[in-house]
């Protein structure tokens, strides 16, 4: 076996082994040169051993050298170390921010009536959960209910009329209307048949009054200049003579109508007018008899009796004639009405008629909606599913429009308000997802959440700038209540497919990080690693020194 002679030149031997000036420096030299093989270190150790073994002063050095070699290989390559063995895996790395906040109802409103009134009912107690649209308060509303009922009836009537117009008249209805027309015609004929008799009565009463009752009052009464037969006031005498002339003409007019046999309404109306002219004559004659100074008592009494009798007879005749005129007019109007109705029934509805009926229906419906809107103002309905949190009034109290009646909280959606310190606010952005646990339910129940708002202005709390951040709790499945304390974890993805190992597997010596690799033969090897981002409190990224699938040792706790 060829012996190797160690020649030290400038700190290294010719074979590239580091220079060892003294035996006690051997462990340090070995540690600083991990690339040397075990066999080459053994040769160095043997050479030095043979060189110094015969010198008593070097026994201690030999022992130190042996201890250094043994210590190194005990650490660098040993038969197993007690602890947990885990595998390096790839996965996503995320940063986590932990925040504490308070649960708030996403929807909370103060409810009031749109009109003043007396509170009639508050059917739910404070704390009750109600569905959206439920009536939770009402005012006295009898007037509004009556208005709605009336409007509904009007709509029904107008809709029926429209349907009737669109459908047209049935045969039985046509026959009924034809019968009504015939009855109206008969009624008019019956009324007309009485006209000549009544006209004759008017002529008789007028002729008797003017020519018989008034005869003693005038001389030359058949001429154009009748004269009063007794003295009276100048104006009264003139009026009486004038009215006598007019009355004579009126009687002649009525006589002509009777002779013609005209029973029309205009002829009868003219006869009534002429009879009133004759009646007016006796009103004037009555005025001339007020003092009667030129007449004896007997004559005066006779004249006054004549005036009274004539006026009474004319009044009766005129009244009868006027009644006949009214009867004729009513009968004629009724005949016109039923005739027109029959014509409309026979004819199809025109587009204008249909549109008019449709507009009437729309108008009735609009009035119904207005009445219903007025009635609805007497109710407060739950705007969404939720809970009554408080009340401000009682049954029987009078409330004004807009005054708060109760507070209402939604139960289908909740938010969390939290103050995030400035050190963490840059790690959070709107839209980030989060996990929430509630103190009331413990860590076993988690709720998904999302950042929906971050206020731009800061709020100082105990000397620390914070930013109010609002989270929306998603998929609410458990009885969450407003005011609960929420623990929020916001995870921010930093890198995907990163190589991670447990933090406890890493040890640090002199600022350098190491891990113990578990080798297939059951031994371990201390390996330097370069670390990256921390995934969470339990894992850390490895950039260099370990590959996916390598197994590392987590030393057992001492």
Order of alpha helices (4+ residues) and beta strands (2+ residues): beta-beta-alpha-alpha-alpha-beta-beta-beta-beta-beta-beta-alpha-alpha-alpha-beta-beta-alpha-alpha-alpha-alpha-beta-beta-beta-beta-beta-alpha-beta-beta-beta-beta-beta-beta-beta-beta-beta-beta
